[in-house]
Amino acid sequence: MLVGMAASATVSHAAMRQYSATVETSNWQVEKDSRLQCRLNHDLPGYGDAMFTSVASKQLNMEFELDMHLLPNRFDVAAVYSVPPKWMPGVAPKPIADMTIRKQYNGDLPQDAAWTMLSELEKGFWPTIYYQDWYNKYDKVSVALNASNFISVYREFVNCVDNLLPYTFDDIAYTVLSYKNNSTELTKYSQKRLTMIGEYLKEDAELELVLLDGYTDSYGGRWTNEQLSIQRANEVKDYLTTLGVPNDRIQLTGHGEKRHIAPNDTRESRAQNRRVVVRLSKS
């Protein structure tokens, strides 16, 4: 039945209620453009919005979401096809995926189907979603994404995706920074980790709290070690405030040589105890 619906995409059908932008009004926009998230939006007059979204991650990712003004009132399955425009006579529609329709949720498709839809749009085809209307048993519905005015905005979107950070909030939310002996100088690896935190915080306005806990090994006097742990944490705090993190959202504690995580009898184990633990929290 779904194949038959797709085959009739270019044929007038009295029971098919169709939603799509016209060639003249087809509007594609990059709505979210940051190093944390990129979103490509397409307005569907009278129906809602079609959205392609990619977020900062270790892996390339993409999701399609059909944001509907009237959410489904039952479970169903929609068929997604790549449909040729009128100026491609004789070209048959191609199946892309089946999209699960869930009650009171927007429709969505995972990475492979989303990328296929984008590549079909790039070629001038119209990805079209077909389903039995859940509010009128006599109607079928088609929702088409118009490829007009797509290419230039799509290139902007691809550039945005290419510039996403290659890590997520969870990758940096708990970070242990290590230090050289009797120094406030970070190890090279920890310098990179702190740079990652800084790059993320420059993009994320939802940060609520930063907790900094400084520690030392047991070499030296207790008071000296406590002051060194505070100094290390303060330098991290100063770095974060220069990136725009409000001073009152950063809480700092210097523990000195307390709470060791390794023995202090070897150079390697002492190095583990010289640390500042960074914990990030956001809404």
MARGU-385842 format. One record per residue (C-alpha): residue number from 1; x, y, z. Coordinates in nm, 2 decimals. Layout:
[NUM,[X,Y,Z]] ...
***
This chain:
[1,[0.00,0.00,0.00]] [2,[0.28,0.24,0.08]] [3,[0.45,0.17,-0.25]] [4,[0.12,0.25,-0.43]] [5,[0.10,0.58,-0.24]] [6,[0.45,0.67,-0.36]] [7,[0.38,0.58,-0.72]] [8,[0.09,0.83,-0.71]] [9,[0.30,1.12,-0.58]] [10,[0.28,1.31,-0.91]] [11,[-0.08,1.23,-0.98]] [12,[-0.37,1.43,-0.84]] [13,[-0.56,1.23,-0.58]] [14,[-0.88,1.35,-0.42]] [15,[-0.80,1.18,-0.09]] [16,[-0.44,1.29,-0.07]] [17,[-0.39,1.60,0.14]] [18,[-0.06,1.75,0.03]] [19,[0.17,1.99,0.22]] [20,[0.48,2.15,0.07]] [21,[0.63,2.50,0.01]] [22,[0.59,2.63,-0.34]] [23,[0.90,2.69,-0.56]] [24,[0.87,3.06,-0.49]] [25,[0.83,3.03,-0.11]] [26,[1.07,2.74,-0.05]] [27,[1.27,2.86,0.25]] [28,[1.58,2.68,0.38]] [29,[1.77,2.83,0.68]] [30,[2.06,2.74,0.90]] [31,[1.90,2.82,1.24]] [32,[2.16,2.70,1.48]] [33,[2.52,2.78,1.38]] [34,[2.77,2.71,1.65]] [35,[3.05,2.46,1.73]] [36,[2.80,2.27,1.94]] [37,[2.50,2.23,1.71]] [38,[2.40,2.29,1.35]] [39,[2.04,2.29,1.24]] [40,[1.90,2.31,0.89]] [41,[1.53,2.41,0.89]] [42,[1.27,2.40,0.61]] [43,[0.92,2.56,0.66]] [44,[0.62,2.35,0.56]] [45,[0.33,2.59,0.53]] [46,[0.02,2.48,0.72]] [47,[0.20,2.17,0.86]] [48,[0.52,2.25,1.06]] [49,[0.89,2.23,1.00]] [50,[1.14,1.98,0.87]] [51,[1.48,1.99,1.05]] [52,[1.82,1.83,1.00]] [53,[2.04,1.85,1.31]] [54,[2.40,1.75,1.38]] [55,[2.57,1.80,1.72]] [56,[2.92,1.81,1.86]] [57,[3.05,1.46,1.90]] [58,[3.34,1.22,1.85]] [59,[3.14,1.07,1.56]] [60,[2.98,1.24,1.26]] [61,[2.60,1.24,1.32]] [62,[2.28,1.36,1.17]] [63,[1.91,1.34,1.26]] [64,[1.60,1.44,1.07]] [65,[1.29,1.56,1.27]] [66,[0.94,1.63,1.14]] [67,[0.81,1.90,1.37]] [68,[0.43,1.88,1.33]] [69,[0.18,2.14,1.45]] [70,[-0.07,1.86,1.51]] [71,[0.10,1.56,1.68]] [72,[-0.01,1.21,1.60]] [73,[-0.28,1.06,1.82]] [74,[-0.18,0.69,1.75]] [75,[0.11,0.47,1.65]] [76,[0.17,0.43,1.28]] [77,[0.44,0.40,1.01]] [78,[0.51,0.65,0.74]] [79,[0.69,0.58,0.41]] [80,[0.96,0.82,0.30]] [81,[1.04,0.85,-0.07]] [82,[1.26,1.05,-0.29]] [83,[1.02,1.20,-0.55]] [84,[1.14,1.36,-0.87]] [85,[1.01,1.71,-0.94]] [86,[0.79,1.78,-1.24]] [87,[1.09,1.87,-1.46]] [88,[1.22,1.51,-1.43]] [89,[0.94,1.33,-1.63]] [90,[0.97,0.95,-1.63]] [91,[1.19,0.92,-1.33]] [92,[1.04,0.69,-1.06]] [93,[1.03,0.77,-0.69]] [94,[1.28,0.59,-0.47]] [95,[1.22,0.45,-0.12]] [96,[1.44,0.60,0.15]] [97,[1.31,0.46,0.48]] [98,[1.01,0.39,0.69]] [99,[0.95,0.64,0.97]] [100,[0.79,0.53,1.29]] [101,[0.50,0.75,1.40]] [102,[0.46,0.77,1.78]] [103,[0.17,0.91,1.97]] [104,[0.22,1.27,2.07]] [105,[0.58,1.28,1.93]] [106,[0.74,1.44,1.62]] [107,[0.85,1.20,1.35]] [108,[1.23,1.14,1.32]] [109,[1.48,0.94,1.12]] [110,[1.84,0.84,1.21]] [111,[2.17,0.93,1.05]] [112,[2.17,0.71,0.73]] [113,[1.82,0.81,0.63]] [114,[1.88,1.18,0.71]] [115,[2.20,1.19,0.50]] [116,[2.02,1.02,0.21]] [117,[1.74,1.28,0.22]] [118,[2.00,1.56,0.21]] [119,[2.19,1.40,-0.08]] [120,[1.86,1.36,-0.27]] [121,[1.77,1.72,-0.21]] [122,[2.11,1.82,-0.34]] [123,[2.03,1.64,-0.66]] [124,[1.70,1.82,-0.69]] [125,[1.46,1.55,-0.57]] [126,[1.19,1.61,-0.31]] [127,[1.20,1.38,-0.01]] [128,[0.83,1.31,0.06]] [129,[0.66,1.15,0.36]] [130,[0.33,0.95,0.32]] [131,[0.10,0.83,0.58]] [132,[-0.27,0.76,0.66]] [133,[-0.41,1.07,0.84]] [134,[-0.46,1.00,1.21]] [135,[-0.74,1.26,1.23]] [136,[-0.94,1.17,0.92]] [137,[-0.98,0.81,0.81]] [138,[-1.07,0.92,0.46]] [139,[-0.75,1.11,0.39]] [140,[-0.39,1.02,0.32]] [141,[-0.12,1.28,0.37]] [142,[0.19,1.37,0.18]] [143,[0.46,1.61,0.32]] [144,[0.72,1.71,0.07]] [145,[1.05,1.89,0.12]] [146,[1.10,2.13,-0.17]] [147,[1.45,2.13,-0.32]] [148,[1.42,2.48,-0.45]] [149,[1.67,2.73,-0.29]] [150,[1.84,2.44,-0.11]] [151,[2.20,2.42,-0.25]] [152,[2.35,2.75,-0.12]] [153,[2.21,2.71,0.23]] [154,[2.31,2.34,0.24]] [155,[2.67,2.43,0.17]] [156,[2.65,2.67,0.47]] [157,[2.51,2.39,0.68]] [158,[2.78,2.15,0.57]] [159,[3.05,2.40,0.67]] [160,[2.88,2.43,1.01]] [161,[2.89,2.06,1.06]] [162,[3.25,2.04,0.96]] [163,[3.33,2.30,1.23]] [164,[3.16,2.12,1.51]] [165,[3.37,2.03,1.82]] [166,[3.48,1.67,1.81]] [167,[3.36,1.60,2.16]] [168,[3.06,1.64,2.38]] [169,[2.98,1.80,2.72]] [170,[3.00,1.45,2.88]] [171,[3.36,1.41,2.75]] [172,[3.48,1.71,2.95]] [173,[3.23,1.74,3.24]] [174,[3.47,1.55,3.47]] [175,[3.84,1.62,3.39]] [176,[4.15,1.56,3.59]] [177,[4.44,1.81,3.52]] [178,[4.79,1.69,3.61]] [179,[5.09,1.90,3.71]] [180,[5.46,1.89,3.69]] [181,[5.65,1.85,4.02]] [182,[5.63,2.14,4.27]] [183,[5.48,2.36,4.00]] [184,[5.17,2.52,3.87]] [185,[5.26,2.41,3.51]] [186,[5.03,2.16,3.36]] [187,[5.15,1.85,3.18]] [188,[5.12,1.87,2.80]] [189,[4.82,1.64,2.80]] [190,[4.64,1.84,3.06]] [191,[4.71,2.16,2.87]] [192,[4.52,2.01,2.58]] [193,[4.24,1.90,2.80]] [194,[4.20,2.25,2.95]] [195,[4.20,2.39,2.60]] [196,[3.92,2.15,2.51]] [197,[3.72,2.27,2.81]] [198,[3.78,2.63,2.71]] [199,[3.67,2.58,2.35]] [200,[3.35,2.42,2.48]] [201,[3.27,2.68,2.74]] [202,[3.31,2.96,2.48]] [203,[3.01,2.80,2.29]] [204,[2.78,2.69,2.58]] [205,[2.58,2.95,2.76]] [206,[2.40,2.70,2.98]] [207,[2.68,2.64,3.22]] [208,[2.55,2.66,3.58]] [209,[2.85,2.57,3.80]] [210,[3.22,2.48,3.78]] [211,[3.38,2.30,4.08]] [212,[3.76,2.31,4.11]] [213,[3.94,2.09,4.36]] [214,[4.31,2.12,4.39]] [215,[4.54,1.86,4.53]] [216,[4.92,1.80,4.58]] [217,[5.15,1.51,4.66]] [218,[5.29,1.48,5.01]] [219,[5.63,1.63,4.95]] [220,[5.67,1.96,5.13]] [221,[5.49,2.11,5.43]] [222,[5.12,2.08,5.47]] [223,[5.06,2.45,5.47]] [224,[5.28,2.50,5.16]] [225,[5.10,2.21,4.98]] [226,[4.76,2.36,5.06]] [227,[4.86,2.70,4.92]] [228,[5.00,2.53,4.61]] [229,[4.68,2.34,4.55]] [230,[4.48,2.67,4.59]] [231,[4.72,2.84,4.35]] [232,[4.68,2.57,4.09]] [233,[4.30,2.58,4.11]] [234,[4.30,2.96,4.10]] [235,[4.50,2.97,3.77]] [236,[4.24,2.74,3.62]] [237,[3.96,2.97,3.75]] [238,[4.13,3.27,3.60]] [239,[4.16,3.10,3.27]] [240,[3.78,3.01,3.27]] [241,[3.68,3.36,3.37]] [242,[3.87,3.51,3.08]] [243,[3.64,3.29,2.86]] [244,[3.33,3.45,3.00]] [245,[3.24,3.21,3.28]] [246,[3.10,3.43,3.56]] [247,[3.32,3.44,3.87]] [248,[3.03,3.35,4.10]] [249,[2.97,3.03,3.91]] [250,[3.31,2.89,4.00]] [251,[3.37,2.73,4.33]] [252,[3.72,2.65,4.43]] [253,[3.87,2.44,4.71]] [254,[4.24,2.36,4.78]] [255,[4.29,2.03,4.96]] [256,[4.67,2.02,4.96]] [257,[4.80,1.67,5.03]] [258,[4.47,1.53,5.15]] [259,[4.27,1.27,4.96]] [260,[4.55,1.10,4.77]] [261,[4.44,0.87,4.48]] [262,[4.78,0.69,4.47]] [263,[5.07,0.62,4.71]] [264,[5.35,0.87,4.73]] [265,[5.64,0.62,4.72]] [266,[5.72,0.65,4.35]] [267,[5.75,0.94,4.10]] [268,[5.47,0.80,3.89]] [269,[5.22,0.77,4.18]] [270,[5.31,1.11,4.31]] [271,[5.23,1.26,3.97]] [272,[4.88,1.12,4.00]] [273,[4.82,1.31,4.32]] [274,[4.93,1.65,4.17]] [275,[4.60,1.74,4.02]] [276,[4.31,1.98,3.98]] [277,[3.97,1.81,3.93]] [278,[3.73,2.01,3.71]] [279,[3.36,1.93,3.74]] [280,[3.11,2.11,3.52]] [281,[2.73,2.13,3.56]] [282,[2.47,2.28,3.33]] [283,[2.09,2.29,3.30]] 
***
